[in-house]
Amino acid sequence: MARRRGFTLIELLAVIAIISLLIALLVPAVSNVRDQAKRASSRAQLDAIGKGCEMFHGDMGSYPRSAGPNPFEGNASIRLSGAQWLALQLVGADFQGYVKPERRNDTNNDGNIDATDWRNWYNPAWVPPAGVSAPTRLSPYVEVSGRIAQAPELWVRDAGLGDPTQVLPASLQAGSTDFRNSRLPFFVDTFGAPVLYYAANAEAKLAFSDPPGSTTARGRYDQSDNDSLTGSEPPSSTNEPGLDLGAGLPHKLKKLGWSAPPPLTAPAPDSFAAALYDRGLFEQSRKVWPRRPDTFLLIAPGKDGLYGTGDDITNY
């Protein structure tokens, strides 16, 4: 009778070791391919948003703004982030398109466009009174599907970060209307993080506003436009903590890293100015000047979840 031959213990351990080695080699490779696909998708998304900004410029004569109070609240101290101003103008507060603020759409005939008008325009139950024109909706400039645009409250829930009152910075929770800060959308990249938007102040003589939020020393770009997301530090007056995307804080864009009058040195490393300035121009002329100084900047943090690192996905 022939003897049955099976694997010895050593052979079995060798097979297990080989399989384990193959898994150790394949898993990072598969993960890397997945990350590269997400980066490519995020780049395509930023390209679509950029084209939306250009179409908005063609229709309105200017690029979407990136700073200012929440127009639905009627309180100048409740600021809206540039990321949310962008989504408001490209897709509307309710994803149905943007209503261009016009006096002919003054809903209460008081001669001013105010928070009441903004709330009425986006209220599906509102009926224009006699003598008031129904507001005209602009078609969304970016296709909205899936998670491309989300309000902070929904983003926190989908990201699995727990109670929004504990995760969202206070400025992203500000307001009391149905269109308070926590309910106005921002664009979300493929990694699940908000896309920052900064509109250039095309007439400004400085590279960056110093201090951030200054109305007198305005620069082409202002760090405070998105400080509810990136955080800020003195000399900014807001001292925002920033939004934790799961990688911890602080973001590199929290620090301005530049001062006016401009020195003949490069911006401080790991700062807003260091991430945005034109290195080639500085090497030629020792002038600190931002990239895309006449249009706008888009920044997604990439897989590492930190704004201002080499992992960022941008339009520059």
C-alpha positions as CSV (number, residue, x, y, z in Angstrom):
1,M,0.0,0.0,0.0
2,A,1.5,3.4,-1.1
3,R,2.2,5.9,1.6
4,R,0.3,9.3,1.3
5,R,2.7,12.2,1.2
6,G,1.6,15.6,2.6
7,F,3.3,18.8,3.5
8,T,5.8,18.8,6.3
9,L,5.6,21.5,8.9
10,I,8.7,23.2,7.5
11,E,7.2,23.2,4.0
12,L,3.9,24.6,5.3
13,L,5.7,27.4,7.2
14,A,7.7,28.2,4.1
15,V,4.5,28.5,2.0
16,I,2.9,30.7,4.6
17,A,6.0,32.9,4.7
18,I,6.0,33.3,0.9
19,I,2.3,34.2,0.9
20,S,2.8,36.7,3.7
21,L,5.7,38.3,1.8
22,L,3.6,38.6,-1.3
23,I,0.8,40.2,0.6
24,A,3.3,42.6,2.2
25,L,4.5,43.6,-1.3
26,L,1.1,43.8,-3.0
27,V,-0.9,45.7,-0.4
28,P,1.2,48.9,-0.5
29,A,1.3,48.7,-4.3
30,V,-2.5,48.4,-4.5
31,S,-2.9,51.3,-1.9
32,N,-0.5,53.4,-3.9
33,V,-2.4,52.8,-7.1
34,R,-5.7,53.7,-5.3
35,D,-4.1,56.9,-3.9
36,Q,-2.8,57.9,-7.3
37,A,-6.3,57.4,-8.8
38,K,-7.8,59.6,-6.1
39,R,-5.2,62.3,-6.8
40,A,-6.0,62.2,-10.5
41,S,-9.7,62.4,-9.7
42,S,-9.1,65.4,-7.3
43,R,-7.1,67.2,-10.0
44,A,-9.9,66.6,-12.5
45,Q,-12.3,68.0,-9.9
46,L,-10.2,71.1,-9.3
47,D,-10.0,71.6,-13.1
48,A,-13.8,71.4,-13.3
49,I,-14.1,74.0,-10.5
50,G,-11.6,76.2,-12.2
51,K,-13.6,76.1,-15.4
52,G,-16.7,76.9,-13.4
53,C,-14.9,80.0,-12.0
54,E,-14.0,81.1,-15.6
55,M,-17.6,80.7,-16.7
56,F,-18.8,82.7,-13.7
57,H,-16.3,85.4,-14.7
58,G,-17.7,85.4,-18.2
59,D,-21.3,85.9,-16.9
60,M,-20.6,88.2,-14.0
61,G,-17.5,90.1,-15.0
62,S,-15.5,89.0,-11.9
63,Y,-14.4,85.8,-10.3
64,P,-16.3,84.4,-7.3
65,R,-15.5,86.3,-4.2
66,S,-13.7,84.5,-1.3
67,A,-14.5,86.8,1.7
68,G,-17.3,88.5,3.5
69,P,-20.1,88.0,6.0
70,N,-22.6,85.2,5.6
71,P,-25.3,87.1,3.5
72,F,-28.1,85.1,5.0
73,E,-27.4,86.1,8.6
74,G,-27.4,89.9,8.6
75,N,-24.5,90.0,11.1
76,A,-21.2,91.3,9.8
77,S,-19.3,89.4,12.5
78,I,-20.4,86.0,11.1
79,R,-17.8,85.5,8.3
80,L,-18.1,82.9,5.6
81,S,-15.0,81.0,4.4
82,G,-13.7,81.4,0.9
83,A,-14.4,77.7,0.4
84,Q,-18.1,78.3,1.1
85,W,-18.3,81.5,-0.8
86,L,-17.1,79.5,-3.8
87,A,-19.7,76.8,-3.5
88,L,-22.5,79.4,-2.9
89,Q,-21.7,81.2,-6.1
90,L,-21.0,78.2,-8.3
91,V,-23.8,75.9,-7.2
92,G,-26.1,77.9,-4.9
93,A,-26.9,77.5,-1.2
94,D,-29.3,74.6,-2.1
95,F,-27.3,73.2,-5.0
96,Q,-30.0,74.5,-7.4
97,G,-27.9,77.4,-8.8
98,Y,-26.9,80.9,-7.6
99,V,-29.3,83.9,-7.4
100,K,-27.5,87.1,-8.5
101,P,-28.2,89.8,-6.0
102,E,-30.0,92.5,-7.8
103,R,-32.1,95.5,-6.6
104,R,-35.0,94.5,-8.9
105,N,-35.2,91.4,-6.7
106,D,-35.5,93.4,-3.5
107,T,-38.2,91.2,-1.8
108,N,-39.4,93.8,0.7
109,N,-39.1,96.9,-1.4
110,D,-36.9,98.7,1.1
111,G,-34.2,99.7,-1.4
112,N,-31.6,97.4,0.0
113,I,-30.4,93.9,-0.6
114,D,-30.2,92.4,2.9
115,A,-30.3,89.0,4.7
116,T,-34.1,88.9,4.4
117,D,-33.8,89.0,0.6
118,W,-31.2,86.3,0.5
119,R,-33.3,84.0,2.7
120,N,-36.4,84.6,0.5
121,W,-34.6,83.9,-2.7
122,Y,-33.6,80.4,-1.5
123,N,-36.9,79.7,0.2
124,P,-39.0,77.4,-2.1
125,A,-42.2,78.5,-0.4
126,W,-41.6,82.2,-0.8
127,V,-44.0,84.0,-3.3
128,P,-42.9,87.4,-4.7
129,P,-45.2,90.2,-3.6
130,A,-46.8,92.5,-6.2
131,G,-44.2,94.7,-8.0
132,V,-41.2,92.4,-7.1
133,S,-39.6,90.3,-9.8
134,A,-39.0,86.6,-9.1
135,P,-35.3,86.0,-8.8
136,T,-33.5,84.5,-11.7
137,R,-31.4,81.4,-11.0
138,L,-28.1,80.9,-12.7
139,S,-27.5,77.3,-13.7
140,P,-24.9,75.5,-11.5
141,Y,-21.4,76.1,-12.9
142,V,-20.2,72.7,-11.6
143,E,-22.1,69.4,-11.8
144,V,-23.1,68.4,-8.3
145,S,-23.2,64.7,-7.6
146,G,-22.4,62.4,-4.7
147,R,-20.1,64.1,-2.2
148,I,-18.7,66.8,-4.4
149,A,-20.3,69.5,-2.3
150,Q,-21.4,69.1,1.3
151,A,-22.3,71.3,4.3
152,P,-19.9,71.1,7.3
153,E,-22.5,69.3,9.4
154,L,-23.0,66.6,6.7
155,W,-19.2,66.4,6.1
156,V,-18.5,65.7,9.8
157,R,-21.2,63.0,9.8
158,D,-19.9,61.3,6.6
159,A,-16.3,61.6,7.7
160,G,-17.2,59.7,10.9
161,L,-15.7,62.4,13.1
162,G,-18.5,62.4,15.6
163,D,-20.5,65.2,17.2
164,P,-20.2,68.3,15.0
165,T,-20.5,70.6,18.0
166,Q,-17.2,69.1,19.3
167,V,-15.4,68.8,15.9
168,L,-16.3,71.9,14.0
169,P,-14.5,75.2,14.9
170,A,-16.9,77.8,16.4
171,S,-16.7,80.0,13.3
172,L,-18.1,77.1,11.2
173,Q,-21.0,76.7,13.6
174,A,-21.9,80.5,13.7
175,G,-25.3,81.8,12.8
176,S,-28.9,80.9,13.6
177,T,-30.8,80.7,10.3
178,D,-31.4,77.8,8.0
179,F,-28.4,79.0,6.1
180,R,-26.0,79.3,9.0
181,N,-22.3,78.6,8.4
182,S,-22.6,74.9,9.3
183,R,-25.2,74.4,6.5
184,L,-23.6,76.3,3.6
185,P,-21.7,73.8,1.4
186,F,-18.0,73.6,0.3
187,F,-16.5,71.4,-2.4
188,V,-15.0,68.2,-1.1
189,D,-12.1,66.5,-2.8
190,T,-11.8,62.7,-3.5
191,F,-10.0,62.2,-0.2
192,G,-13.0,63.8,1.6
193,A,-11.5,67.2,2.5
194,P,-12.7,70.7,1.8
195,V,-11.2,72.5,-1.2
196,L,-9.9,76.0,-0.3
197,Y,-10.6,79.0,-2.5
198,Y,-8.8,82.3,-2.6
199,A,-9.8,85.1,-5.0
200,A,-7.1,87.5,-6.0
201,N,-7.4,91.2,-5.1
202,A,-6.2,92.3,-8.5
203,E,-5.6,95.9,-7.5
204,A,-3.5,95.2,-4.4
205,K,0.1,96.3,-4.3
206,L,1.2,93.8,-1.7
207,A,1.7,90.1,-2.2
208,F,-0.3,89.1,0.8
209,S,-2.5,91.0,3.3
210,D,-0.5,91.9,6.4
211,P,-2.0,91.3,8.9
212,P,-4.5,88.8,7.5
213,G,-7.9,90.4,7.2
214,S,-6.5,93.9,7.0
215,T,-8.6,96.4,5.2
216,T,-5.7,98.9,4.8
217,A,-2.7,96.7,4.0
218,R,-4.5,94.4,1.5
219,G,-2.5,91.9,-0.6
220,R,-3.3,89.9,-3.7
221,Y,-4.2,87.0,-1.4
222,D,-5.5,87.0,2.2
223,Q,-4.8,84.1,4.6
224,S,-7.9,85.0,6.6
225,D,-10.3,84.0,3.7
226,N,-10.2,80.4,4.9
227,D,-8.8,80.6,8.4
228,S,-11.9,78.8,9.8
229,L,-10.5,75.8,7.9
230,T,-6.7,76.3,8.0
231,G,-6.5,78.1,11.4
232,S,-4.6,81.3,12.0
233,E,-2.2,82.9,14.5
234,P,-1.2,86.4,15.5
235,P,-0.9,88.9,13.9
236,S,-4.3,87.7,12.7
237,S,-7.1,89.0,15.0
238,T,-9.2,85.8,14.7
239,N,-6.7,83.2,16.1
240,E,-8.7,80.3,14.6
241,P,-7.8,76.7,15.5
242,G,-8.5,75.2,12.1
243,L,-10.4,72.1,11.0
244,D,-9.0,68.7,11.9
245,L,-9.3,66.5,8.9
246,G,-8.2,63.5,10.8
247,A,-4.4,64.1,10.7
248,G,-4.3,66.5,13.6
249,L,-3.4,70.2,13.7
250,P,-1.9,72.7,12.8
251,H,-2.1,73.1,9.1
252,K,1.0,74.7,7.5
253,L,-1.2,77.5,6.0
254,K,-2.0,78.6,9.6
255,K,1.1,80.9,9.7
256,L,1.3,83.9,7.3
257,G,5.1,83.7,7.0
258,W,5.6,87.1,5.4
259,S,5.5,90.8,6.5
260,A,5.1,94.2,4.9
261,P,7.0,96.1,3.8
262,P,8.3,93.1,2.0
263,P,11.8,91.9,2.9
264,L,14.3,90.6,0.3
265,T,14.1,87.2,1.8
266,A,11.9,84.2,1.0
267,P,8.8,83.6,3.1
268,A,9.2,81.6,6.3
269,P,9.0,77.8,5.6
270,D,5.7,76.0,6.3
271,S,3.5,79.0,5.9
272,F,0.8,80.5,3.7
273,A,3.2,82.8,1.9
274,A,5.8,80.0,1.4
275,A,3.1,77.7,-0.2
276,L,1.8,80.5,-2.5
277,Y,4.7,82.6,-3.7
278,D,6.4,82.3,-7.1
279,R,9.8,80.8,-6.4
280,G,11.1,81.3,-9.9
281,L,10.3,85.0,-9.8
282,F,12.0,85.4,-6.4
283,E,15.1,83.7,-7.6
284,Q,15.3,86.1,-10.6
285,S,14.4,89.4,-8.9
286,R,14.2,88.8,-5.1
287,K,10.6,89.9,-5.2
288,V,8.0,87.9,-3.2
289,W,4.9,87.7,-5.4
290,P,2.1,85.1,-5.4
291,R,1.3,82.6,-8.2
292,R,-1.8,83.4,-10.3
293,P,-1.9,87.0,-8.9
294,D,-4.8,88.1,-11.0
295,T,-7.2,85.2,-10.8
296,F,-7.7,82.6,-8.0
297,L,-6.2,79.7,-6.1
298,L,-7.6,76.3,-5.3
299,I,-6.0,74.0,-2.7
300,A,-6.9,70.5,-1.6
301,P,-4.8,68.9,1.1
302,G,-4.4,65.5,-0.5
303,K,-4.1,62.2,1.5
304,D,-2.1,63.7,4.4
305,G,-5.0,65.9,5.4
306,L,-2.8,69.0,5.9
307,Y,-3.0,72.2,4.0
308,G,0.3,73.6,2.9
309,T,2.4,70.5,2.4
310,G,4.0,68.9,-0.7
311,D,1.0,66.5,-0.8
312,D,-1.4,69.4,-1.7
313,I,-3.4,69.3,-5.0
314,T,-3.7,72.7,-6.5
315,N,-4.5,74.7,-9.7
316,Y,-1.0,76.2,-9.8
